[in-house]
Amino acid sequence: MATRMNAWFGDERTKLAEGKVFEAERLERRGAFAVARARWGEAAELFSKVAISVAADHPNTRADLGIAAVACFARSLRFDLAVEFAERLLAEPDGLSPGGKLELEQMVAEYARRQPAARLPTRRATRMRDRVRTELRAEA
């Protein structure tokens, strides 16, 4: 008995994303890492668009494509986007298979640690230099 592929895996965007993944892997083997990261990012964008379009009553497909998108974001070193997209999918847990939900939760935990530290606003420097300059001028 042959299994039938659902429409989302046959989607042109999915096929294009798979081609970008193949190209990224070849580029990495050749040492062209910056170009490969760009291809991983392009694949991630395509997979994410398809994953979001999958109806919630197809949780396995939605999870599989979502995991592919998150993994591609990570391979492009965009851990922030990987975590953001995974959390977007996890916000609708009924639309994911139990295994897919677990996998995405693990990816969030792993990739959240790899994000660069947030740049918090720093305190303004004191005006001490102005006071010192004024005092020196007054003494002169």
C-alpha positions as CSV (number, residue, x, y, z in Angstrom):
1,M,0.0,0.0,0.0
2,A,1.5,3.3,-1.1
3,T,1.2,6.3,1.3
4,R,0.0,9.5,-0.2
5,M,1.9,12.7,0.5
6,N,-0.4,15.5,1.7
7,A,-0.7,18.8,-0.2
8,W,1.7,20.7,2.1
9,F,4.6,18.5,1.4
10,G,3.9,18.9,-2.3
11,D,3.6,22.7,-1.9
12,E,6.0,24.6,-4.2
13,R,7.4,26.5,-1.2
14,T,8.2,23.2,0.5
15,K,10.0,22.0,-2.6
16,L,11.9,25.2,-2.9
17,A,12.9,25.1,0.8
18,E,14.2,21.6,0.4
19,G,16.3,22.8,-2.6
20,K,17.7,25.6,-0.4
21,V,18.6,23.1,2.3
22,F,20.4,20.9,-0.2
23,E,22.2,24.0,-1.5
24,A,23.1,25.1,2.0
25,E,24.6,21.7,2.9
26,R,26.7,21.8,-0.3
27,L,27.9,25.3,0.4
28,E,28.9,24.3,3.9
29,R,31.0,21.4,2.6
30,R,32.8,23.8,0.3
31,G,33.5,26.2,3.2
32,A,31.1,29.0,2.0
33,F,29.6,29.4,5.5
34,A,28.2,32.9,5.1
35,V,26.3,32.1,1.9
36,A,25.2,28.8,3.4
37,R,23.7,30.7,6.4
38,A,21.7,32.9,4.0
39,R,20.3,29.8,2.2
40,W,19.4,28.2,5.6
41,G,17.5,31.5,6.4
42,E,15.7,31.4,3.1
43,A,14.7,27.8,3.7
44,A,13.5,28.7,7.2
45,E,11.3,31.4,5.9
46,L,9.7,29.1,3.3
47,F,9.2,26.3,5.7
48,S,7.6,28.6,8.3
49,K,5.1,30.0,5.8
50,V,4.0,26.6,4.9
51,A,3.9,25.3,8.5
52,I,1.6,28.2,9.5
53,S,-0.7,27.5,6.6
54,V,-1.3,23.9,7.7
55,A,-4.7,23.4,9.3
56,A,-4.7,22.4,13.0
57,D,-6.4,19.1,12.1
58,H,-3.1,18.0,10.6
59,P,-0.9,18.2,13.7
60,N,1.9,15.8,12.4
61,T,2.4,17.8,9.2
62,R,2.3,21.2,11.1
63,A,4.8,19.9,13.6
64,D,7.1,18.4,11.0
65,L,7.2,21.6,8.9
66,G,7.5,23.7,12.0
67,I,10.5,21.7,13.2
68,A,12.1,22.0,9.8
69,A,11.7,25.8,9.9
70,V,13.0,26.1,13.5
71,A,16.0,23.9,12.6
72,C,16.8,26.0,9.5
73,F,16.6,29.3,11.5
74,A,19.1,27.7,14.0
75,R,21.4,26.6,11.1
76,S,21.3,30.2,9.9
77,L,22.5,31.2,13.4
78,R,19.2,33.2,13.9
79,F,18.4,31.6,17.3
80,D,16.1,34.5,18.1
81,L,13.9,33.7,15.2
82,A,14.1,29.9,15.9
83,V,12.8,30.5,19.4
84,E,10.2,33.0,18.3
85,F,8.8,30.8,15.6
86,A,8.8,27.7,17.9
87,E,6.9,29.6,20.5
88,R,4.4,30.8,18.0
89,L,3.7,27.2,17.1
90,L,3.6,26.2,20.7
91,A,1.0,28.9,21.4
92,E,-1.5,26.6,19.6
93,P,-0.7,23.2,21.2
94,D,-3.8,21.5,19.8
95,G,-2.4,22.0,16.3
96,L,0.7,20.0,17.1
97,S,1.4,16.3,17.6
98,P,2.5,15.3,21.1
99,G,6.0,14.4,19.7
100,G,6.2,17.6,17.7
101,K,5.2,19.7,20.7
102,L,7.9,18.0,22.8
103,E,10.5,18.5,20.1
104,L,9.7,22.2,19.7
105,E,9.9,22.6,23.5
106,Q,13.3,21.1,23.5
107,M,14.4,23.3,20.6
108,V,13.2,26.4,22.5
109,A,15.2,25.4,25.6
110,E,18.3,24.7,23.6
111,Y,18.2,27.7,21.3
112,A,17.2,30.2,23.9
113,R,20.6,29.5,25.6
114,R,22.3,30.3,22.3
115,Q,20.8,33.7,21.8
116,P,23.0,36.7,22.4
117,A,22.4,38.5,25.7
118,A,19.9,41.2,25.5
119,R,21.3,44.7,25.4
120,L,19.7,46.5,28.3
121,P,19.8,50.3,28.5
122,T,22.7,51.6,30.4
123,R,22.7,54.4,32.9
124,R,23.9,57.7,31.6
125,A,27.3,58.8,32.6
126,T,27.4,61.3,35.4
127,R,28.2,64.9,34.7
128,M,31.4,64.6,36.9
129,R,33.7,65.5,34.0
130,D,31.9,68.8,33.6
131,R,32.2,69.6,37.3
132,V,36.0,68.7,37.2
133,R,36.5,70.9,34.2
134,T,34.7,73.8,35.8
135,E,36.7,73.5,39.0
136,L,40.0,73.4,37.0
137,R,39.0,76.5,35.1
138,A,38.0,78.3,38.2
139,E,41.5,77.6,39.8
140,A,43.3,78.9,36.7
